[in-house]
Amino acid sequence: MRMFVSLGSNVDPQQNLGRAIAELRRRFPVAATSSVYRTTPVGDPDQPDFWNLAAELECDLAPDEVQRQLRTIENLLGRRRDPQRPYGPRTVDLDLVLVPGLVGRFGTLELPSPLVEREAFVAVPLAEIAPDIMHPVLLTPLKGLARAAAERSSPPPKALAVELTS
């Protein structure tokens, strides 16, 4: 089953995203990764810009189990959740955001994530690796959602010419 993960970091992002991709590859078959995009922080602007990308996994695990493994990777890479600053800086943020054709709640996970249609930092990298995948509720291709999200984003995500290191 195809599953799409959103990745982000604004604390040593080149290294932390590289390590996150390496950990994803240790646990799952990774079919594709997008370019890395620089994006402005959402919800807490007083912090460095984020680096974001998307990954496509081929996996037959239940979505909530995949999300648990993503949390394990976050913890391994030093992610600390600050209740006083939930949108603050982070070493890494990994979220299962889309499983084509799957809609609903899986534990605390909602699929598709509302971020897919709302936020350019999720939609743009996703559309790069799966432009024609249809959002299972809106029945709109990801490339259309990404275009609309990028138009609402100021500034829009900017692709970076970087190599991730682990």
N, C-alpha and C positions, 0 to 999 in steps of 0.2 A: 504494500500500500504506500502511495506517495504521501509524504508529510512535509510540511514547510515550517522552518524555524526562522525566527527573527533573532539576530544577534546584535548587541551594541556594547560599546565601552567608551568611557571618556577618562579613564585612569590608565595611563600607559597602554593605549588601545592597540598599537601595533603588536606588542608582545601578547597582551591578554586575549585579543581576538585570534591570534595565531595559535595560542595554547588551547583556546576553546574549540577551534576547528580540529586540532589534533585530537582532543578528547572526544569530540563527536565521532571522528573516524575510528577511534578505538572501540566505540560502542555500537555504531550503526554504519551501514553502507551509505556513504554520502554520494549522491548521484550528481549534484551540481552545487556550486557556490556562485553568488553574484560578485560583482565588483564591490569595493568598499566605498561608501558614501559618507561625506562629512555633512552633518546635520546640526541645526541649532537645538539646544535643549528645549523640551516641552514641559511645562508645568513648574519649572524652577530655573529661570534664566541665568541665575548668578553662578555659573559653573562653565568649565570648558565645553566646546562643541563635542558632539558624539561622533564616533565612527560606527556605521551600521552596515550590515550585509544580511543576506538571506542564504539559507542552505536547504536543499531538497534531500530528504532522507527516503530510503526504501526500507520499510519496516512493517512487521506484522504485529507489533506490540499494541496494547490498548493505549489510546491517547493519554490517559492519566498516568500510565507507567512511563511513557516517553517523557512527559512533563516532570515526573519525579527524578528521572535520570538527568534531565537538564538542570534541575535544582542541585543535584549532587555535583555536577560539573561547576556550577556557580560557586558552591561552597568550597570546592577544591581549589578554585582560582581566587579565593579570598573575598567573595561577595559578602558584604555586610549590609543588612537592611536596617536603616535608621528610621524608626517610626516618626521622628520629628521632621524628617526630610525624605519622604517616600520617593520623590522624583529627583533626588540628589545624585551626586557623582557615584559611579560604580565601576568596579574592575571589569565586570561582565554581566550582561543581562541576556538570558536565553529564554525564549518563549515559543512553544508550539502555537502557531497562529492559524494554520489552515490545513485541513485534510479534505481534498476534493470530494464533494458529495456528502460529507459528514456535518451534521448540524445538531447542536445540543450541548448539554452540560455533562462533563465527564469529571466527577469529583468537583474540584473548584475551577476546573478549566472550562472555558466557554469557547466553542468552535462554531463558526469561524470567530476569531478574535475581532471585537469591534475596531481594533486598531488597523485592520486590513483596509477598511473603507475610509477611515478617518485620518490616519497619519501617514504623511509622505515617507517618514523614516522606515516604515514597514512596507508600504505599498510599492514604492519605487524599486527597491532591491528585489522584491518578490516578482514584480512584472518583468524584470530583466531576465530571470531564469524560467519563468512560466507565463509569458504574456497572454496566452490564449486560454489559460485555466479560467473557468467560470466561478465567480463567487457563488456558493451554493444557495444563498438566500436572495441576493440582489439579481442573480442571473446576468451579471455583467462581467466581461473579461477583465482580468487583472490589469491589463494595459490601460483600459479606460479608467479604472479606479485610481491607478497611479498618476495618470495625466491630471485628473481632477484634484487629487491630493497635492500634487506638486504645484499646481496653479494657486492653491490656497496657502501654500507654505512660503514664508518670506524669511530668508531666501530659500529657494528650492534646494533639495539635496544635490550635492556636487560630487561626482565621481572622482576618486583619488587614484593616482597611479602609484600604488604602494604594494610592497610584498609584505605579507604578514610573517612574523617570526615567532617561533615557539620556544 
